[in-house]
Amino acid sequence: MIRLKLYVVALICVVALVITLGIGITLWLGFQTEPSEERAQRFSEQLDIQTSDGMLPIALLIGPIGLARDVMRATIEGLPTSVTLVFSPYTSDLERWLSRNRNLQRETLIELPVQSTTYPINDPGPMALSPTLTENENLSFAQPILKLKNMINGVVMTVPGGGIANFEKNSPIIEKVVDYFADESVTIIDGTRLITMTTDSTRITWSYWWGPSTQDFELFLNSLSREIHRNRGGIVHINVSPQILPTLAAWIDNLPQQNITILPISEFIEYTPPTG
């Protein structure tokens, strides 16, 4: 009888685990590969199709890098200069690395992290925007970045780990931060799904995020290529690791055969589709 009870308990645990994994994988795939219709529509209104040579333009943002020096070196040395690198604000010797990257004629952004709904389990660090802080406290995180504005091409707001931002959409605090950078003519890109607007110095559009897992990364890139064609270009943001760098580099090399071209972030933002 005791053995029968143990079998029943074990069977229940296995069924529960299968259901949990199924739900988790479904949610993960849905988040990673499918932009919302709202974001897709917003993007299609911002950017018309194709460059003058008929290629679909994307800006490819890689990062944040800087916390792990081996990953940073491998990314800088292993990817073409058309790729825009995103540096963590917590990078040691940040100015030196920004200067080195600029000497390589590669464009760079600095990450401005946003607190997620899973805080404090996932802590984005002391420079993260938070709804529990005052407007002035949140704006204070922008000041160290503005001191580096002549060394960067802009800022990208992210939710570390690809989670859900702990802000309501179009919150006054987020809009103030965007206005703050815009007033200083610093481009700020929203990778958090919080903002639906553009300004003269700001381009807001959809972006993808690939988390730290390496599972099915090639499948993700194939889905990404299809989404780029469906949305006629876009901003792509991928969090890189040494394990996925070779696969990513091979995908980048194959982009011309897919009728896709990578533009540095400043060229993408300033891009004017051909007429006629």
C-alpha positions in Angstrom: 0.0 0.0 0.0 2.8 2.4 0.9 4.6 1.6 -2.4 1.3 2.3 -4.3 1.0 5.6 -2.7 4.6 6.5 -3.6 3.9 5.6 -7.2 0.8 7.8 -7.2 2.6 10.7 -5.7 5.5 10.3 -8.2 3.0 10.2 -11.2 1.3 13.4 -10.0 4.7 15.2 -9.7 5.7 14.1 -13.3 2.4 15.3 -14.7 2.7 18.7 -12.9 6.2 19.1 -14.1 5.2 18.4 -17.8 2.3 20.9 -17.6 4.6 23.6 -16.0 7.3 23.1 -18.6 4.7 23.3 -21.4 3.3 26.6 -20.1 6.7 28.0 -19.5 8.0 27.1 -23.0 4.8 28.5 -24.6 5.1 31.8 -22.8 8.9 32.0 -23.5 8.5 31.4 -27.2 5.6 33.9 -27.4 7.6 36.6 -25.7 10.8 36.0 -27.6 9.6 35.7 -31.2 6.3 37.6 -31.5 6.1 41.4 -31.4 2.6 42.7 -30.6 0.4 44.0 -33.4 0.5 47.4 -31.9 4.3 47.5 -32.0 4.4 46.1 -35.5 1.9 48.7 -36.7 3.7 51.5 -35.0 7.0 50.4 -36.6 5.5 50.1 -40.1 4.2 53.7 -39.8 7.7 54.9 -38.9 9.9 53.2 -41.5 9.0 52.5 -45.1 10.5 49.6 -46.9 14.0 49.0 -48.2 17.2 51.0 -48.8 18.1 52.3 -52.2 19.6 48.9 -53.1 16.4 47.0 -52.1 17.7 45.7 -48.8 15.6 45.7 -45.6 17.4 47.9 -43.0 17.9 46.8 -39.4 19.9 48.2 -36.5 21.4 45.4 -34.5 22.1 46.2 -30.9 24.3 43.7 -28.9 24.6 43.9 -25.2 24.7 45.0 -22.5 28.4 44.2 -22.4 31.1 45.3 -20.0 30.5 43.3 -16.8 32.3 40.2 -18.1 35.5 41.3 -19.8 35.9 38.1 -21.9 32.4 38.5 -23.3 33.1 42.1 -24.1 36.4 41.4 -25.9 34.9 38.5 -27.9 31.9 40.7 -28.9 34.1 43.6 -30.0 36.6 41.4 -31.9 34.1 38.9 -33.3 31.3 41.1 -34.8 31.4 43.6 -37.7 31.6 47.3 -37.0 28.1 47.8 -38.4 26.8 46.2 -35.2 26.0 48.7 -32.5 27.3 47.7 -29.0 25.4 48.4 -25.8 27.5 49.0 -22.8 26.4 48.5 -19.2 26.5 51.7 -17.1 28.4 49.5 -14.5 31.3 48.7 -16.9 34.7 49.1 -15.2 36.8 51.8 -17.0 33.7 52.6 -19.1 35.2 55.8 -20.7 38.3 53.9 -21.8 36.2 51.2 -23.5 34.0 53.8 -25.1 37.0 55.5 -26.5 38.5 52.3 -27.8 35.2 51.4 -29.5 35.0 54.9 -31.1 38.5 54.5 -32.4 37.3 51.3 -34.2 34.6 53.5 -35.8 31.8 51.4 -34.1 28.7 53.1 -32.7 27.8 52.6 -29.1 24.9 53.0 -26.7 24.7 53.0 -22.9 22.1 50.9 -21.2 19.6 52.6 -18.9 18.1 49.8 -16.9 14.5 49.9 -15.7 13.2 48.0 -12.6 11.1 45.0 -13.4 8.1 43.6 -11.6 10.3 40.8 -10.2 12.4 43.3 -8.1 14.2 42.7 -5.8 14.6 39.0 -6.9 16.1 40.5 -10.1 17.9 43.6 -9.1 19.0 45.8 -12.1 21.4 47.8 -9.9 21.7 51.2 -8.3 21.3 53.1 -11.6 17.9 51.7 -12.6 14.8 53.7 -13.1 12.2 52.8 -10.4 8.6 53.9 -9.8 9.4 54.0 -6.0 11.8 56.9 -6.6 11.0 60.5 -7.2 11.2 62.1 -10.6 14.4 63.9 -9.6 16.0 60.7 -8.3 15.2 58.9 -11.6 16.5 61.9 -13.6 19.8 61.8 -11.6 20.7 58.5 -13.2 20.8 60.2 -16.6 23.4 62.7 -15.5 26.5 60.4 -15.5 25.4 59.2 -19.0 25.1 62.8 -20.3 28.7 63.4 -19.3 29.6 60.8 -21.9 27.3 62.0 -24.6 30.2 63.0 -26.9 31.5 59.4 -26.8 28.2 57.6 -27.5 25.4 57.5 -30.0 22.6 57.3 -27.5 20.9 55.4 -24.7 18.7 52.3 -24.7 16.2 51.6 -21.9 16.0 47.9 -21.0 14.5 45.6 -18.5 17.4 43.4 -17.6 16.6 39.7 -18.3 13.8 40.7 -20.6 11.1 40.9 -17.9 8.2 43.3 -17.5 8.9 46.9 -16.5 7.6 48.0 -13.2 6.1 51.1 -14.7 2.8 51.8 -16.3 2.9 52.5 -20.1 3.7 56.1 -20.9 4.3 56.9 -17.2 5.1 60.6 -16.5 8.5 59.6 -15.0 9.5 57.7 -18.2 8.3 60.6 -20.4 10.4 63.0 -18.3 13.5 60.9 -18.7 12.9 60.7 -22.5 12.4 64.5 -22.7 15.6 65.0 -20.6 17.7 63.2 -23.1 15.9 64.7 -26.0 16.6 68.2 -24.7 20.3 67.3 -24.7 20.0 65.9 -28.3 20.8 62.4 -27.1 18.9 59.6 -28.8 17.0 57.3 -26.4 15.6 54.0 -27.6 12.8 52.2 -25.7 13.4 48.5 -25.4 10.8 48.2 -22.6 7.5 48.6 -24.5 6.7 51.6 -22.3 6.6 54.4 -24.9 4.8 54.8 -28.2 6.1 58.2 -29.3 8.9 59.7 -31.4 10.5 63.1 -31.1 13.0 64.9 -33.3 15.9 63.3 -31.6 14.3 60.1 -30.5 13.2 57.0 -32.5 11.0 54.6 -30.6 10.2 51.3 -32.2 9.9 47.6 -31.4 12.9 45.5 -30.4 13.7 41.9 -29.6 15.5 40.6 -26.6 17.3 37.3 -26.4 18.0 36.3 -22.8 21.0 34.4 -21.5 19.8 30.9 -22.5 21.5 29.4 -25.5 18.8 26.8 -26.2 17.3 26.9 -29.7 19.1 30.2 -30.5 19.3 29.2 -34.2 15.6 28.7 -34.2 15.2 32.1 -32.6 17.3 33.7 -35.4 15.3 32.0 -38.1 12.1 33.4 -36.5 13.7 36.8 -36.2 14.6 36.8 -40.0 10.9 36.2 -40.7 9.8 39.0 -38.4 12.2 41.4 -40.0 10.7 40.7 -43.4 7.1 40.9 -41.9 7.8 44.3 -40.3 10.1 45.5 -43.2 13.1 46.2 -41.0 13.5 47.1 -37.4 15.7 47.5 -34.3 16.9 44.2 -32.9 18.4 43.9 -29.5 20.2 40.7 -28.5 21.9 39.9 -25.2 25.0 38.0 -26.2 27.1 35.2 -24.5 30.2 33.5 -25.7 28.3 30.3 -26.5 26.0 32.0 -29.0 28.6 34.3 -30.7 29.6 31.9 -33.5 25.9 31.3 -34.4 25.2 35.0 -34.3 28.2 35.8 -36.4 27.2 33.2 -39.0 23.6 34.6 -39.1 25.0 38.1 -39.6 27.2 36.9 -42.5 24.2 35.4 -44.2 22.0 38.5 -43.9 22.8 39.8 -47.4 21.4 36.5 -48.9 18.2 37.2 -46.9 17.9 40.7 -48.4 18.7 42.3 -45.0 21.4 44.9 -44.2 22.7 46.2 -40.9 22.9 49.9 -40.4 24.6 51.6 -37.4 22.0 53.0 -35.1 22.5 56.6 -36.1 22.1 55.8 -39.8 19.0 53.7 -39.0 17.4 56.6 -37.1 18.2 59.1 -39.8 17.3 56.8 -42.6 15.0 58.3 -45.3 13.4 55.7 -47.6 13.9 56.2 -51.3 11.0 57.8 -53.2 9.4 56.6 -56.4 
